[in-house]
Amino acid sequence: MTYSFDDYNYVIKLLKGERLSEAIEQFAEETKIEGGWIQGLGGTLEATLGFYDLDKKEYQWRTFEGLHELVSLNGNLAFDEQGKMMLHAHGVIADQNYQTVGGHIKDLVAGATVELFVHRTFKPLHRKTDGQVGLQTLDL
């Protein structure tokens, strides 16, 4: 994983085989970022996507193996209740037949590359558990 910074935004590049969760953890540790909005695209060798069942208050996970295009990744970075930087991202992937699926991104492994744009915030972002939905949501 490599990244650049222009005093306002970051651009991150994952290489083939790099795991998104590990890259974001390393990025947050090295940059001390306090929050941001993230967009991305690229390819995946593996992607685990989820759908949140609001009634059961739990995710249904599905892992998609093999090469897929990462058509879109959108999300944010904020501190969780334990003070750890957390990525909340949704994405869409496409297979070789141009069929797409999408959902909450639990994790993914980069294919040829994953390229991310991070628009940092100048005020720390935090999450707090919302008992009604069972998730940590932005605490604004």
NUTIFI-495375 format. One record per atom (N, C-alpha, C): residue in one letter; x, z, y. Coordinates in nm, 4 decimals, padded with zeros to 6 digits. Layout:
N
{'A'; {X; Z; Y}} ...
END
This chain:
140
{'M'; {00.0856; 00.0000; -00.1172}} {'M'; {00.0000; 00.0000; 00.0000}} {'M'; {00.0897; 00.0000; 00.1229}} {'T'; {00.0557; -00.0904; 00.2130}} {'T'; {00.1242; -00.0919; 00.3418}} {'T'; {00.0176; -00.0942; 00.4506}} {'Y'; {00.0569; -00.0513; 00.5699}} {'Y'; {-00.0372; -00.0535; 00.6814}} {'Y'; {00.0381; -00.0708; 00.8120}} {'S'; {-00.0351; -00.1176; 00.9123}} {'S'; {00.0189; -00.1279; 01.0472}} {'S'; {-00.0807; -00.0625; 01.1425}} {'F'; {-00.0319; -00.0282; 01.2608}} {'F'; {-00.1130; 00.0428; 01.3601}} {'F'; {-00.0828; -00.0158; 01.4974}} {'D'; {-00.1882; -00.0413; 01.5762}} {'D'; {-00.1691; -00.0990; 01.7097}} {'D'; {-00.2058; 00.0002; 01.8209}} {'D'; {-00.1922; 00.1284; 01.7921}} {'D'; {-00.2270; 00.2386; 01.8829}} {'D'; {-00.3776; 00.2622; 01.8924}} {'Y'; {-00.4559; 00.1886; 01.8143}} {'Y'; {-00.6004; 00.2079; 01.8154}} {'Y'; {-00.6595; 00.1837; 01.6774}} {'N'; {-00.6183; 00.0776; 01.6116}} {'N'; {-00.6717; 00.0395; 01.4806}} {'N'; {-00.5597; 00.0285; 01.3781}} {'Y'; {-00.5987; 00.0407; 01.2513}} {'Y'; {-00.5068; 00.0227; 01.1396}} {'Y'; {-00.5507; -00.0988; 01.0586}} {'V'; {-00.4548; -00.1660; 00.9990}} {'V'; {-00.4794; -00.2677; 00.8987}} {'V'; {-00.4024; -00.2236; 00.7752}} {'I'; {-00.4730; -00.2167; 00.6620}} {'I'; {-00.4144; -00.1690; 00.5368}} {'I'; {-00.4173; -00.2828; 00.4358}} {'K'; {-00.3095; -00.2958; 00.3602}} {'K'; {-00.3035; -00.3967; 00.2542}} {'K'; {-00.2700; -00.3286; 00.1224}} {'L'; {-00.3589; -00.3468; 00.0239}} {'L'; {-00.3335; -00.3010; -00.1123}} {'L'; {-00.2832; -00.4189; -00.1935}} {'L'; {-00.1864; -00.3938; -00.2784}} {'L'; {-00.1324; -00.4959; -00.3668}} {'L'; {-00.2052; -00.4927; -00.5007}} {'K'; {-00.1897; -00.5988; -00.5772}} {'K'; {-00.2514; -00.6090; -00.7087}} {'K'; {-00.2189; -00.4841; -00.7917}} {'G'; {-00.3240; -00.4253; -00.8482}} {'G'; {-00.3090; -00.3086; -00.9339}} {'G'; {-00.3187; -00.1751; -00.8633}} {'E'; {-00.3183; -00.1745; -00.7298}} {'E'; {-00.3284; -00.0479; -00.6575}} {'E'; {-00.4740; -00.0002; -00.6541}} {'R'; {-00.4899; 00.1307; -00.6660}} {'R'; {-00.6223; 00.1933; -00.6688}} {'R'; {-00.6611; 00.2355; -00.5270}} {'L'; {-00.7830; 00.2002; -00.4866}} {'L'; {-00.8326; 00.2305; -00.3525}} {'L'; {-00.8270; 00.3798; -00.3215}} {'S'; {-00.8765; 00.4639; -00.4117}} {'S'; {-00.8815; 00.6081; -00.3848}} {'S'; {-00.7427; 00.6654; -00.3585}} {'E'; {-00.6440; 00.6219; -00.4355}} {'E'; {-00.5078; 00.6711; -00.4168}} {'E'; {-00.4487; 00.6205; -00.2863}} {'A'; {-00.4762; 00.4955; -00.2522}} {'A'; {-00.4245; 00.4379; -00.1276}} {'A'; {-00.4832; 00.5094; -00.0062}} {'I'; {-00.6127; 00.5358; -00.0082}} {'I'; {-00.6770; 00.6039; 00.1051}} {'I'; {-00.6246; 00.7463; 00.1178}} {'E'; {-00.6048; 00.8133; 00.0063}} {'E'; {-00.5505; 00.9497; 00.0098}} {'E'; {-00.4102; 00.9491; 00.0719}} {'Q'; {-00.3259; 00.8564; 00.0298}} {'Q'; {-00.1905; 00.8448; 00.0840}} {'Q'; {-00.1948; 00.8086; 00.2324}} {'F'; {-00.2795; 00.7120; 00.2670}} {'F'; {-00.2947; 00.6693; 00.4058}} {'F'; {-00.3353; 00.7863; 00.4956}} {'A'; {-00.4354; 00.8626; 00.4538}} {'A'; {-00.4837; 00.9763; 00.5336}} {'A'; {-00.3757; 01.0823; 00.5489}} {'E'; {-00.3028; 01.1068; 00.4427}} {'E'; {-00.1953; 01.2060; 00.4460}} {'E'; {-00.0842; 01.1636; 00.5425}} {'E'; {-00.0443; 01.0374; 00.5356}} {'E'; {00.0660; 00.9886; 00.6188}} {'E'; {00.0279; 00.9737; 00.7658}} {'T'; {-00.0929; 00.9295; 00.7934}} {'T'; {-00.1321; 00.9004; 00.9319}} {'T'; {-00.1984; 01.0183; 01.0015}} {'K'; {-00.2479; 01.1130; 00.9252}} {'K'; {-00.3217; 01.2273; 00.9815}} {'K'; {-00.4463; 01.1811; 01.0568}} {'I'; {-00.5042; 01.0686; 01.0141}} {'I'; {-00.6261; 01.0171; 01.0763}} {'I'; {-00.7372; 01.1214; 01.0647}} {'E'; {-00.8207; 01.1306; 01.1682}} {'E'; {-00.9263; 01.2317; 01.1699}} {'E'; {-01.0660; 01.1730; 01.1546}} {'G'; {-01.0727; 01.0427; 01.1330}} {'G'; {-01.2007; 00.9774; 01.1110}} {'G'; {-01.1904; 00.8315; 01.1479}} {'G'; {-01.2820; 00.7524; 01.0946}} {'G'; {-01.2806; 00.6113; 01.1280}} {'G'; {-01.3861; 00.5333; 01.0536}} {'W'; {-01.4020; 00.4091; 01.0951}} {'W'; {-01.4932; 00.3146; 01.0319}} {'W'; {-01.4076; 00.2093; 00.9646}} {'I'; {-01.4459; 00.1695; 00.8455}} {'I'; {-01.3612; 00.0838; 00.7631}} {'I'; {-01.4381; -00.0385; 00.7160}} {'Q'; {-01.3697; -00.1518; 00.7170}} {'Q'; {-01.4240; -00.2774; 00.6643}} {'Q'; {-01.3169; -00.3391; 00.5765}} {'G'; {-01.3590; -00.4154; 00.4765}} {'G'; {-01.2586; -00.4767; 00.3917}} {'G'; {-01.3114; -00.5913; 00.3088}} {'L'; {-01.2147; -00.6603; 00.2466}} {'L'; {-01.2439; -00.7705; 00.1559}} {'L'; {-01.1225; -00.7907; 00.0674}} {'G'; {-01.1375; -00.8761; -00.0314}} {'G'; {-01.0255; -00.9047; -00.1210}} {'G'; {-01.0739; -00.9362; -00.2609}} {'G'; {-01.0039; -00.8810; -00.3581}} {'G'; {-01.0395; -00.9013; -00.4977}} {'G'; {-01.0211; -00.7720; -00.5752}} {'T'; {-01.0940; -00.7599; -00.6861}} {'T'; {-01.0821; -00.6409; -00.7698}} {'T'; {-01.0576; -00.6799; -00.9151}} {'L'; {-00.9832; -00.5952; -00.9847}} {'L'; {-00.9669; -00.6073; -01.1292}} {'L'; {-01.0645; -00.5150; -01.2005}} {'E'; {-01.1087; -00.4141; -01.1273}} {'E'; {-01.2059; -00.3162; -01.1783}} {'E'; {-01.2727; -00.2514; -01.0580}} {'A'; {-01.4030; -00.2336; -01.0653}} {'A'; {-01.4759; -00.1669; -00.9578}} {'A'; {-01.5859; -00.0810; -01.0180}} {'T'; {-01.5929; 00.0441; -00.9748}} {'T'; {-01.7005; 00.1332; -01.0173}} {'T'; {-01.7943; 00.1516; -00.8994}} {'L'; {-01.9185; 00.1057; -00.9191}} {'L'; {-02.0215; 00.1110; -00.8157}} {'L'; {-02.1325; 00.2045; -00.8590}} {'G'; {-02.1995; 00.2621; -00.7610}} {'G'; {-02.3066; 00.3549; -00.7923}} {'G'; {-02.4313; 00.3305; -00.7109}} {'F'; {-02.5403; 00.3802; -00.7679}} {'F'; {-02.6698; 00.3811; -00.7000}} {'F'; {-02.7147; 00.5263; -00.6988}} {'Y'; {-02.7499; 00.5798; -00.5827}} {'Y'; {-02.7883; 00.7197; -00.5712}} {'Y'; {-02.9383; 00.7345; -00.5925}} {'D'; {-02.9736; 00.8108; -00.6960}} {'D'; {-03.1133; 00.8408; -00.7262}} {'D'; {-03.1522; 00.9625; -00.6434}} {'L'; {-03.2291; 00.9405; -00.5388}} {'L'; {-03.2647; 01.0464; -00.4457}} {'L'; {-03.3482; 01.1560; -00.5117}} {'D'; {-03.4357; 01.1198; -00.6064}} {'D'; {-03.5181; 01.2200; -00.6736}} {'D'; {-03.4336; 01.3104; -00.7633}} {'K'; {-03.3416; 01.2511; -00.8380}} {'K'; {-03.2556; 01.3287; -00.9284}} {'K'; {-03.1343; 01.3879; -00.8569}} {'K'; {-03.1058; 01.3372; -00.7375}} {'K'; {-02.9897; 01.3780; -00.6588}} {'K'; {-02.8599; 01.3580; -00.7366}} {'E'; {-02.8492; 01.2372; -00.7949}} {'E'; {-02.7269; 01.2038; -00.8680}} {'E'; {-02.7055; 01.0529; -00.8676}} {'Y'; {-02.5788; 01.0159; -00.8840}} {'Y'; {-02.5434; 00.8746; -00.8898}} {'Y'; {-02.5571; 00.8208; -01.0308}} {'Q'; {-02.5952; 00.6957; -01.0408}} {'Q'; {-02.5878; 00.6189; -01.1647}} {'Q'; {-02.4685; 00.5261; -01.1453}} {'W'; {-02.3656; 00.5399; -01.2292}} {'W'; {-02.2413; 00.4644; -01.2129}} {'W'; {-02.2331; 00.3492; -01.3107}} {'R'; {-02.1690; 00.2420; -01.2667}} {'R'; {-02.1412; 00.1288; -01.3547}} {'R'; {-02.0064; 00.0698; -01.3156}} {'T'; {-01.9210; 00.0454; -01.4156}} {'T'; {-01.7893; -00.0120; -01.3918}} {'T'; {-01.7913; -00.1595; -01.4294}} {'F'; {-01.7384; -00.2402; -01.3389}} {'F'; {-01.7308; -00.3849; -01.3580}} {'F'; {-01.5845; -00.4211; -01.3803}} {'E'; {-01.5538; -00.4632; -01.5032}} {'E'; {-01.4172; -00.4989; -01.5411}} {'E'; {-01.3930; -00.6463; -01.5127}} {'G'; {-01.2668; -00.6822; -01.4981}} {'G'; {-01.2304; -00.8217; -01.4791}} {'G'; {-01.2274; -00.8590; -01.3327}} {'L'; {-01.1766; -00.9775; -01.3072}} {'L'; {-01.1570; -01.0243; -01.1712}} {'L'; {-01.2896; -01.0517; -01.1004}} {'H'; {-01.3058; -00.9937; -00.9842}} {'H'; {-01.4214; -01.0138; -00.8966}} {'H'; {-01.3706; -01.0290; -00.7546}} {'E'; {-01.4443; -01.1047; -00.6744}} {'E'; {-01.4184; -01.1099; -00.5317}} {'E'; {-01.4827; -00.9873; -00.4673}} {'L'; {-01.4085; -00.9201; -00.3821}} {'L'; {-01.4652; -00.8131; -00.3010}} {'L'; {-01.5188; -00.8806; -00.1753}} {'V'; {-01.6471; -00.9116; -00.1792}} {'V'; {-01.7113; -00.9880; -00.0723}} {'V'; {-01.7205; -00.9057; 00.0555}} {'S'; {-01.7457; -00.7765; 00.0394}} {'S'; {-01.7630; -00.6907; 00.1555}} {'S'; {-01.7417; -00.5456; 00.1169}} {'L'; {-01.6740; -00.4729; 00.2026}} {'L'; {-01.6602; -00.3279; 00.1906}} {'L'; {-01.6827; -00.2726; 00.3304}} {'N'; {-01.7747; -00.1786; 00.3433}} {'N'; {-01.8037; -00.1127; 00.4706}} {'N'; {-01.8173; 00.0360; 00.4471}} {'G'; {-01.7649; 00.1149; 00.5385}} {'G'; {-01.7779; 00.2588; 00.5214}} {'G'; {-01.7135; 00.3363; 00.6340}} {'N'; {-01.6874; 00.4637; 00.6035}} {'N'; {-01.6237; 00.5491; 00.7024}} {'N'; {-01.5335; 00.6508; 00.6349}} {'L'; {-01.4508; 00.7125; 00.7166}} {'L'; {-01.3611; 00.8189; 00.6743}} {'L'; {-01.3977; 00.9433; 00.7531}} {'A'; {-01.4170; 01.0554; 00.6823}} {'A'; {-01.4505; 01.1815; 00.7477}} {'A'; {-01.4042; 01.2957; 00.6590}} {'F'; {-01.3815; 01.4113; 00.7198}} {'F'; {-01.3419; 01.5288; 00.6429}} {'F'; {-01.4618; 01.5829; 00.5652}} {'D'; {-01.4407; 01.6143; 00.4359}} {'D'; {-01.5464; 01.6776; 00.3575}} {'D'; {-01.5484; 01.8271; 00.3882}} {'E'; {-01.6345; 01.9004; 00.3226}} {'E'; {-01.6494; 02.0442; 00.3514}} {'E'; {-01.5262; 02.1255; 00.3139}} {'Q'; {-01.4393; 02.0687; 00.2305}} {'Q'; {-01.3156; 02.1364; 00.1921}} {'Q'; {-01.1992; 02.0966; 00.2844}} {'G'; {-01.2262; 02.0101; 00.3821}} {'G'; {-01.1235; 01.9691; 00.4763}} {'G'; {-01.0396; 01.8513; 00.4294}} {'K'; {-01.0815; 01.7854; 00.3217}} {'K'; {-01.0091; 01.6692; 00.2701}} {'K'; {-01.0738; 01.5418; 00.3247}} {'M'; {-00.9893; 01.4439; 00.3608}} {'M'; {-01.0424; 01.3170; 00.4105}} {'M'; {-01.1162; 01.2467; 00.2969}} {'M'; {-01.2372; 01.2014; 00.3259}} {'M'; {-01.3249; 01.1417; 00.2256}} {'M'; {-01.3643; 01.0013; 00.2702}} {'L'; {-01.3540; 00.9073; 00.1767}} {'L'; {-01.4018; 00.7712; 00.2012}} {'L'; {-01.5448; 00.7606; 00.1508}} {'H'; {-01.6344; 00.7174; 00.2379}} {'H'; {-01.7716; 00.6853; 00.1981}} {'H'; {-01.7869; 00.5359; 00.2221}} {'A'; {-01.7942; 00.4587; 00.1123}} {'A'; {-01.7970; 00.3134; 00.1274}} {'A'; {-01.8991; 00.2501; 00.0345}} {'H'; {-01.9564; 00.1425; 00.0809}} {'H'; {-02.0438; 00.0580; 00.0011}} {'H'; {-01.9804; -00.0795; -00.0046}} {'G'; {-02.0118; -00.1536; -00.1091}} {'G'; {-01.9506; -00.2841; -00.1212}} {'G'; {-02.0304; -00.3798; -00.2067}} {'V'; {-01.9915; -00.5050; -00.1968}} {'V'; {-02.0506; -00.6128; -00.2758}} {'V'; {-01.9357; -00.6865; -00.3431}} {'I'; {-01.9504; -00.7113; -00.4746}} {'I'; {-01.8523; -00.7898; -00.5482}} {'I'; {-01.9222; -00.9098; -00.6114}} {'A'; {-01.8440; -01.0172; -00.6323}} {'A'; {-01.8991; -01.1402; -00.6898}} {'A'; {-01.8142; -01.1816; -00.8092}} {'D'; {-01.8824; -01.2296; -00.9156}} {'D'; {-01.8099; -01.2782; -01.0327}} {'D'; {-01.7822; -01.4278; -01.0201}} {'Q'; {-01.7218; -01.4853; -01.1237}} {'Q'; {-01.6830; -01.6269; -01.1183}} {'Q'; {-01.8027; -01.7216; -01.1141}} {'N'; {-01.9221; -01.6701; -01.1434}} {'N'; {-02.0438; -01.7502; -01.1346}} {'N'; {-02.1166; -01.7282; -01.0019}} {'Y'; {-02.0489; -01.6631; -00.9084}} {'Y'; {-02.1016; -01.6369; -00.7748}} {'Y'; {-02.2205; -01.5397; -00.7764}} {'Q'; {-02.2311; -01.4614; -00.8832}} {'Q'; {-02.3354; -01.3593; -00.8913}} {'Q'; {-02.2815; -01.2319; -00.8277}} {'T'; {-02.3621; -01.1681; -00.7457}} {'T'; {-02.3167; -01.0498; -00.6733}} {'T'; {-02.3906; -00.9249; -00.7175}} {'V'; {-02.3200; -00.8134; -00.7054}} {'V'; {-02.3781; -00.6806; -00.7232}} {'V'; {-02.3185; -00.5931; -00.6146}} {'G'; {-02.3887; -00.4876; -00.5811}} {'G'; {-02.3380; -00.3999; -00.4767}} {'G'; {-02.3813; -00.2578; -00.4980}} {'G'; {-02.3181; -00.1686; -00.4256}} {'G'; {-02.3529; -00.0282; -00.4323}} {'G'; {-02.2470; 00.0575; -00.3656}} {'H'; {-02.2607; 00.1873; -00.3876}} {'H'; {-02.1632; 00.2851; -00.3394}} {'H'; {-02.0344; 00.2657; -00.4182}} {'I'; {-01.9222; 00.2551; -00.3503}} {'I'; {-01.7945; 00.2366; -00.4188}} {'I'; {-01.7364; 00.3719; -00.4549}} {'K'; {-01.7282; 00.3983; -00.5850}} {'K'; {-01.6611; 00.5195; -00.6330}} {'K'; {-01.5110; 00.4969; -00.6300}} {'D'; {-01.4682; 00.3802; -00.6790}} {'D'; {-01.3274; 00.3437; -00.6770}} {'D'; {-01.3142; 00.1987; -00.7195}} {'L'; {-01.1974; 00.1420; -00.6924}} {'L'; {-01.1686; 00.0060; -00.7380}} {'L'; {-01.0183; -00.0112; -00.7509}} {'V'; {-00.9813; -00.1126; -00.8282}} {'V'; {-00.8413; -00.1516; -00.8436}} {'V'; {-00.8277; -00.2904; -00.7823}} {'A'; {-00.7292; -00.3067; -00.6938}} {'A'; {-00.7108; -00.4335; -00.6239}} {'A'; {-00.6747; -00.5460; -00.7194}} {'G'; {-00.7343; -00.6631; -00.6941}} {'G'; {-00.6956; -00.7853; -00.7655}} {'G'; {-00.5746; -00.8428; -00.6936}} {'A'; {-00.5835; -00.9639; -00.6437}} {'A'; {-00.4700; -01.0228; -00.5701}} {'A'; {-00.4310; -00.9336; -00.4527}} {'T'; {-00.5305; -00.8837; -00.3799}} {'T'; {-00.5091; -00.7917; -00.2684}} {'T'; {-00.6435; -00.7342; -00.2263}} {'V'; {-00.6392; -00.6262; -00.1529}} {'V'; {-00.7539; -00.5750; -00.0779}} {'V'; {-00.7020; -00.5507; 00.0623}} {'E'; {-00.7721; -00.6059; 00.1617}} {'E'; {-00.7329; -00.5931; 00.3017}} {'E'; {-00.8400; -00.5138; 00.3754}} {'L'; {-00.7963; -00.4089; 00.4429}} {'L'; {-00.8881; -00.3166; 00.5082}} {'L'; {-00.8563; -00.3060; 00.6571}} {'F'; {-00.9599; -00.2944; 00.7364}} {'F'; {-00.9486; -00.2720; 00.8802}} {'F'; {-01.0097; -00.1357; 00.9087}} {'V'; {-00.9346; -00.0474; 00.9724}} {'V'; {-00.9828; 00.0871; 01.0038}} {'V'; {-00.9839; 00.1058; 01.1549}} {'H'; {-01.1028; 00.1241; 01.2076}} {'H'; {-01.1213; 00.1536; 01.3496}} {'H'; {-01.1294; 00.3052; 01.3614}} {'R'; {-01.0218; 00.3656; 01.4090}} {'R'; {-01.0170; 00.5126; 01.4105}} {'R'; {-01.1062; 00.5709; 01.5191}} {'T'; {-01.1492; 00.6923; 01.4957}} {'T'; {-01.2252; 00.7650; 01.5970}} {'T'; {-01.1285; 00.8567; 01.6715}} {'F'; {-01.1629; 00.8910; 01.7919}} {'F'; {-01.0792; 00.9806; 01.8711}} {'F'; {-01.1322; 01.1234; 01.8659}} {'K'; {-01.2376; 01.1425; 01.7933}} {'K'; {-01.2941; 01.2749; 01.7697}} {'K'; {-01.3053; 01.2901; 01.6180}} {'P'; {-01.2627; 01.4042; 01.5627}} {'P'; {-01.2704; 01.4209; 01.4174}} {'P'; {-01.4140; 01.4061; 01.3656}} {'L'; {-01.4266; 01.3405; 01.2500}} {'L'; {-01.5555; 01.3286; 01.1822}} {'L'; {-01.5584; 01.4260; 01.0648}} {'H'; {-01.6727; 01.4923; 01.0481}} {'H'; {-01.6892; 01.5901; 00.9408}} {'H'; {-01.8195; 01.5628; 00.8661}} {'R'; {-01.8216; 01.6062; 00.7408}} {'R'; {-01.9411; 01.5970; 00.6576}} {'R'; {-01.9883; 01.7366; 00.6214}} {'K'; {-02.1200; 01.7477; 00.6030}} {'K'; {-02.1824; 01.8751; 00.5661}} {'K'; {-02.2942; 01.8443; 00.4680}} {'T'; {-02.3096; 01.9281; 00.3678}} {'T'; {-02.4132; 01.9048; 00.2672}} {'T'; {-02.5524; 01.9135; 00.3294}} {'D'; {-02.6294; 01.8101; 00.3034}} {'D'; {-02.7703; 01.8055; 00.3422}} {'D'; {-02.8489; 01.8400; 00.2163}} {'G'; {-02.9035; 01.9587; 00.2111}} {'G'; {-02.9745; 02.0063; 00.0929}} {'G'; {-03.0940; 01.9211; 00.0550}} {'Q'; {-03.1545; 01.8562; 00.1511}} {'Q'; {-03.2717; 01.7741; 00.1242}} {'Q'; {-03.2363; 01.6507; 00.0418}} {'V'; {-03.1178; 01.5930; 00.0651}} {'V'; {-03.0790; 01.4739; -00.0089}} {'V'; {-02.9714; 01.5000; -00.1133}} {'G'; {-02.9029; 01.6159; -00.1042}} {'G'; {-02.8038; 01.6515; -00.2033}} {'G'; {-02.6679; 01.5867; -00.1837}} {'L'; {-02.6412; 01.5377; -00.0643}} {'L'; {-02.5133; 01.4717; -00.0348}} {'L'; {-02.4523; 01.5305; 00.0903}} {'Q'; {-02.3186; 01.5149; 00.1020}} {'Q'; {-02.2517; 01.5481; 00.2270}} {'Q'; {-02.2716; 01.4310; 00.3227}} {'T'; {-02.3433; 01.4539; 00.4302}} {'T'; {-02.3677; 01.3510; 00.5305}} {'T'; {-02.2900; 01.3851; 00.6574}} {'L'; {-02.2743; 01.2875; 00.7453}} {'L'; {-02.2024; 01.3128; 00.8687}} {'L'; {-02.2671; 01.4268; 00.9472}} {'D'; {-02.1850; 01.5177; 00.9950}} {'D'; {-02.2291; 01.6310; 01.0745}} {'D'; {-02.1955; 01.6007; 01.2200}} {'L'; {-02.2920; 01.5474; 01.2918}} {'L'; {-02.2675; 01.5037; 01.4303}} {'L'; {-02.3273; 01.5999; 01.5302}} 
END
